[in-house]
């Protein structure tokens, strides 16, 4: 069975804000993924989406890496932040904006 752990780690390392979602930024395929994508669009910051539906093993490897059983999963500055409900709450109370701004500043504001 193919492992996607290296691909997942590479995506996290190369993208200050990395969202593991069902579907893509342009075409989310579940409501929770859609809401998380919309949060980062509302923050108007660069972010990368990684479609966990591309191969069934991706979700298992991602959960093994993060310790979180569901998607979406959000990583900021290389750190696992949480799933959709956690990110939504952080967005509503302003915590997410601060976390994102700090991570982007550490990364020099550049993003692929």
Short mmCIF file of the C-alpha atoms (twelve columns), coordinates in Angstrom:
data_MODEL
# 
_entry.id   MODEL 
# 
loop_
_atom_site.group_PDB 
_atom_site.id 
_atom_site.type_symbol 
_atom_site.label_atom_id 
_atom_site.label_alt_id 
_atom_site.label_comp_id 
_atom_site.label_asym_id 
_atom_site.label_seq_id 
_atom_site.Cartn_x 
_atom_site.Cartn_y 
_atom_site.Cartn_z 
_atom_site.pdbx_PDB_model_num 
ATOM 1   C CA . UNK A 1   0.000   0.000  0.000  1 
ATOM 2   C CA . UNK A 2   1.348   3.398  -1.017 1 
ATOM 3   C CA . UNK A 3   2.137   5.908  1.740  1 
ATOM 4   C CA . UNK A 4   1.422   9.610  1.336  1 
ATOM 5   C CA . UNK A 5   3.111   10.720 4.554  1 
ATOM 6   C CA . UNK A 6   6.048   12.341 2.725  1 
ATOM 7   C CA . UNK A 7   3.695   14.178 0.347  1 
ATOM 8   C CA . UNK A 8   1.666   15.442 3.293  1 
ATOM 9   C CA . UNK A 9   4.769   16.574 5.199  1 
ATOM 10  C CA . UNK A 10  6.098   18.309 2.088  1 
ATOM 11  C CA . UNK A 11  2.807   20.176 1.547  1 
ATOM 12  C CA . UNK A 12  2.833   21.330 5.183  1 
ATOM 13  C CA . UNK A 13  6.485   22.416 5.007  1 
ATOM 14  C CA . UNK A 14  6.116   24.278 1.699  1 
ATOM 15  C CA . UNK A 15  2.884   26.140 2.491  1 
ATOM 16  C CA . UNK A 16  2.481   28.452 5.452  1 
ATOM 17  C CA . UNK A 17  -1.254  27.756 5.399  1 
ATOM 18  C CA . UNK A 18  -2.151  24.262 4.267  1 
ATOM 19  C CA . UNK A 19  -5.711  22.961 4.292  1 
ATOM 20  C CA . UNK A 20  -6.411  19.264 3.855  1 
ATOM 21  C CA . UNK A 21  -9.926  19.236 2.451  1 
ATOM 22  C CA . UNK A 22  -12.405 17.089 0.617  1 
ATOM 23  C CA . UNK A 23  -12.141 18.623 -2.819 1 
ATOM 24  C CA . UNK A 24  -10.165 21.673 -3.869 1 
ATOM 25  C CA . UNK A 25  -10.177 25.405 -3.263 1 
ATOM 26  C CA . UNK A 26  -12.126 25.849 -6.490 1 
ATOM 27  C CA . UNK A 27  -14.435 22.864 -5.964 1 
ATOM 28  C CA . UNK A 28  -14.893 21.803 -2.332 1 
ATOM 29  C CA . UNK A 29  -16.786 18.534 -2.033 1 
ATOM 30  C CA . UNK A 30  -18.213 18.808 1.475  1 
ATOM 31  C CA . UNK A 31  -19.782 21.554 3.541  1 
ATOM 32  C CA . UNK A 32  -17.118 21.538 6.257  1 
ATOM 33  C CA . UNK A 33  -14.313 21.860 3.701  1 
ATOM 34  C CA . UNK A 34  -16.227 24.617 1.941  1 
ATOM 35  C CA . UNK A 35  -16.618 26.585 5.183  1 
ATOM 36  C CA . UNK A 36  -12.902 26.322 6.042  1 
ATOM 37  C CA . UNK A 37  -11.914 27.424 2.534  1 
ATOM 38  C CA . UNK A 38  -14.299 30.377 2.776  1 
ATOM 39  C CA . UNK A 39  -12.735 31.385 6.120  1 
ATOM 40  C CA . UNK A 40  -9.299  31.673 4.532  1 
ATOM 41  C CA . UNK A 41  -10.712 33.474 1.504  1 
ATOM 42  C CA . UNK A 42  -12.352 35.946 3.904  1 
ATOM 43  C CA . UNK A 43  -8.992  36.471 5.619  1 
ATOM 44  C CA . UNK A 44  -7.607  37.249 2.138  1 
ATOM 45  C CA . UNK A 45  -4.390  35.307 2.673  1 
ATOM 46  C CA . UNK A 46  -2.538  32.825 0.483  1 
ATOM 47  C CA . UNK A 47  -3.320  29.210 1.266  1 
ATOM 48  C CA . UNK A 48  -2.911  25.790 -0.297 1 
ATOM 49  C CA . UNK A 49  -5.536  23.060 -0.424 1 
ATOM 50  C CA . UNK A 50  -4.667  19.385 -0.605 1 
ATOM 51  C CA . UNK A 51  -7.517  17.142 -1.793 1 
ATOM 52  C CA . UNK A 52  -7.772  14.128 0.511  1 
ATOM 53  C CA . UNK A 53  -10.205 12.458 -1.880 1 
ATOM 54  C CA . UNK A 54  -7.474  11.980 -4.488 1 
ATOM 55  C CA . UNK A 55  -6.566  8.613  -2.940 1 
ATOM 56  C CA . UNK A 56  -8.122  6.778  0.050  1 
ATOM 57  C CA . UNK A 57  -4.762  6.254  1.783  1 
ATOM 58  C CA . UNK A 58  -4.158  10.023 2.080  1 
ATOM 59  C CA . UNK A 59  -6.823  10.380 4.769  1 
ATOM 60  C CA . UNK A 60  -5.402  7.520  6.832  1 
ATOM 61  C CA . UNK A 61  -1.844  8.859  6.596  1 
ATOM 62  C CA . UNK A 62  -2.994  12.396 7.434  1 
ATOM 63  C CA . UNK A 63  -4.908  11.219 10.507 1 
ATOM 64  C CA . UNK A 64  -1.925  9.162  11.637 1 
ATOM 65  C CA . UNK A 65  0.303   12.242 11.308 1 
ATOM 66  C CA . UNK A 66  -1.993  14.741 13.025 1 
ATOM 67  C CA . UNK A 67  -3.853  12.518 15.463 1 
ATOM 68  C CA . UNK A 68  -7.110  14.047 14.214 1 
ATOM 69  C CA . UNK A 69  -9.673  11.638 12.729 1 
ATOM 70  C CA . UNK A 70  -11.649 13.892 10.377 1 
ATOM 71  C CA . UNK A 71  -11.198 16.419 7.589  1 
ATOM 72  C CA . UNK A 72  -10.784 19.242 6.990  1 
ATOM 73  C CA . UNK A 73  -7.498  19.642 8.813  1 
ATOM 74  C CA . UNK A 74  -5.661  22.954 8.975  1 
ATOM 75  C CA . UNK A 75  -1.923  23.484 9.401  1 
ATOM 76  C CA . UNK A 76  -0.494  26.964 9.900  1 
ATOM 77  C CA . UNK A 77  3.230   27.576 10.072 1 
ATOM 78  C CA . UNK A 78  3.828   23.833 10.055 1 
ATOM 79  C CA . UNK A 79  1.637   23.266 13.126 1 
ATOM 80  C CA . UNK A 80  -1.642  21.391 13.222 1 
ATOM 81  C CA . UNK A 81  -4.394  23.801 14.309 1 
ATOM 82  C CA . UNK A 82  -7.485  21.619 14.193 1 
ATOM 83  C CA . UNK A 83  -10.519 20.759 12.158 1 
ATOM 84  C CA . UNK A 84  -13.374 22.775 10.775 1 
ATOM 85  C CA . UNK A 85  -15.141 23.569 14.056 1 
ATOM 86  C CA . UNK A 86  -11.918 24.649 15.773 1 
ATOM 87  C CA . UNK A 87  -10.928 26.893 12.856 1 
ATOM 88  C CA . UNK A 88  -14.428 28.383 12.626 1 
ATOM 89  C CA . UNK A 89  -14.401 29.237 16.349 1 
ATOM 90  C CA . UNK A 90  -10.923 30.769 16.073 1 
ATOM 91  C CA . UNK A 91  -12.070 32.811 13.070 1 
ATOM 92  C CA . UNK A 92  -15.117 34.111 14.929 1 
ATOM 93  C CA . UNK A 93  -13.200 35.145 18.046 1 
ATOM 94  C CA . UNK A 94  -10.287 36.730 16.130 1 
ATOM 95  C CA . UNK A 95  -7.622  34.210 17.176 1 
ATOM 96  C CA . UNK A 96  -7.191  32.873 13.660 1 
ATOM 97  C CA . UNK A 97  -6.314  36.274 12.172 1 
ATOM 98  C CA . UNK A 98  -3.525  36.748 14.732 1 
ATOM 99  C CA . UNK A 99  -2.172  33.252 14.204 1 
ATOM 100 C CA . UNK A 100 -2.214  33.630 10.411 1 
ATOM 101 C CA . UNK A 101 -0.572  37.070 10.511 1 
ATOM 102 C CA . UNK A 102 2.206   35.809 12.778 1 
ATOM 103 C CA . UNK A 103 2.868   32.742 10.617 1 
ATOM 104 C CA . UNK A 104 2.949   34.773 7.408  1 
ATOM 105 C CA . UNK A 105 5.313   37.317 9.006  1 
ATOM 106 C CA . UNK A 106 7.668   34.504 10.074 1 
ATOM 107 C CA . UNK A 107 7.551   33.129 6.526  1 
ATOM 108 C CA . UNK A 108 8.397   36.545 5.118  1 
ATOM 109 C CA . UNK A 109 4.921   36.987 3.673  1 
ATOM 110 C CA . UNK A 110 5.824   34.968 0.593  1 
ATOM 111 C CA . UNK A 111 3.762   32.031 -0.466 1 
ATOM 112 C CA . UNK A 112 3.642   29.742 -3.450 1 
# 
